[in-house]
Amino acid sequence: MAAAWGLVGAVMLLLWGGLYLKVKGKYGKLLSVQMNGLKLKQAAPPMLYCLQLIKAGERFPGLIFKLGGLLRRLYGETAGGEATLLFLAEMMSYFYFLAAGGCLLSFLMGGDSTGIVIGALLAVLVPAALVSDLRSKVKQREQEMLIELPELLSKIILLVGAGEIVQQAFRHCMNQKKGSGQPLYQELERMLAECDSGYSFAQALESFSRRCAVQEVASFSTAVMLNYRRGGSDFTLALRELSHSLWEKRKSVSRTRGEQASSKLLFPMLLLFVVVLMLVGTPAFVMMSF
């Protein structure tokens, strides 16, 4: 039995190696797409070939659509089908290598089925964890935008109320937070770059709203687009009500993140309590035994 598991694992790795040598130069352009967090990107060509062979887009349209939507919300509109294929190839690579590793582990354990069970569990759990991590990144990005948006709107209201034109108010706010790494200001920088390259302010603002893919940002962009030509007190009055609702939303998001942080600290605190209890209680039990 051990030899059979070892043979299966070896055959799986040999098949992957042969397919890699066959197709490694076929997906150079696809592999050049920039995506953070892909650990097995260079090992993707065999899985990309399999996805192309089975026509994954036609067979699994729902999965492709959902993953593509998450990736576009995280990396912007440019992260379309290519990013989705890379992410699927990453999931398949983890599944394949962990399954092969489980077979080899059973071989090393003398045919014990524990190895293949561990490999099978990891082959299912790791790709699922990748999807869960992608969702959490999208949610974190949205929360960061919601936290920064009320402050941005308040600054714009103050600047326009002081006599600044709307476009220059946006630019002034962006310059203050340039290089901060905040996703909202990164998209704002792209919006102003589009204005500088010839896009109208309305077009750039609409593109900014679409890239952010957050309902509150869309409401903000719509309100600005409808009122930016008025300027002055009319503009600020139109946005004050929106500003109030966005600050309330920010409070709600901050409260939620605080509760999440507290729940993450619960296990370390419980573990620390158990350690302290053992340190205090062990000498007492030792003394009682005598």
Residue, then its C-alpha position, 0 to 999 in steps of 0.5 A: m500500500a505504501a508503494a502505491w501511494g508513493l507511486v501516485g504522488a510521484v506520477m502526479l509530480l511528474l505529470w505536473g513537471g512535464l506539463y510545465l515544461k510544455v506550456k511554461g512559455k505560453y502564458g508569459k503575458l498573463l503571468s506579468v499581471q501584478m497581484n499581491g499575495l500569489k505565492l505559486k504564481q510561477a507554478a501557474p502555467p500547467m493549471l492555466y492550461c487545464l483551465q483553458l482546456i476545460k473552458a472554465g469560463e463556460r463550465f463555471p460562469g457563476l464561480i468566475f463571475k463571483l471571483g472576478g467581482l471580488l478581484r475588481r473591487l480589490y484591484g480595480e477595473t483592470a483586474g478582469g479575466e486575467a486576474t481571475l484566471l491567475f487566482l483560480a490557477e493559484m487555488m488549483s496549484y495548492f490543491y494539486f500539490l497538497a494532494a500529491g504531498g498527502c500521497l507522498l506523506s502516506f508513503l513515508m508513513g509506511g502506507d498509513s492512510t493518515g497522510i492522504v487524509i491530511g493532504a486531502l483536508l489541506a487540499v480543500l481547506v487551503p483554497a477555501a482559505l484563499v477565497s476567505d482571505l480575498r473576501s476579508k481584504v475586500k471588506q477591509r478595503e471598503q472599511e478603510m474607504l468608509i473611515e476616510l471618506p467623511e474626513l475627505l468630504s469635511k475638508i472639501i466642504l471647508l475648502v470650497g466654503a473658503g473660496e476654493i474651486v472644487q477640483q482644486a479642493f480635491r487636489h489639495c486633499m490628495n496632496q495632504k495624504k499622498g503616499s499614505g497607502q489609503p485606498l481612497y486617496q490612491e483612487l483619488e490620485r488616479m482621478l486627478a491624473e485622469c483630469d490632467s490627461g484630458y478627461s472632464f471632471a465629471q468623467a473622472l469622478e464617475s470613473f473614481s466611483r466605479r473603481c471604489a465600488v462602495q455605495e457611500v463613495a457612489s453617493f458622495s460622487t453623485a452629490v458632488m457631480l450634481n452640485y460642483r458647478r454651483g460652488g460656494s455656499d450652495f455646494t457646501l449646504a448640499l453636502r452637509e447632510l451627506s457628511h452627517s450620514l457618512w460620519e455616522k457610518r464611520k462611527s458604526v464601522s469603527r465600532t465594528r472593527g473595535e469589536q472584532a479586535s476585542s474578539k481576536l484578543l479573547f483567545p490570547m487572554l484566555l491562554l494567558f489566564v490558563v498559564v497563570l492558573m497553572l503557574v499559581g496552582t501547580p505549587a499548591f497541588v504539589m504541596m497538597s500531594f505531600 
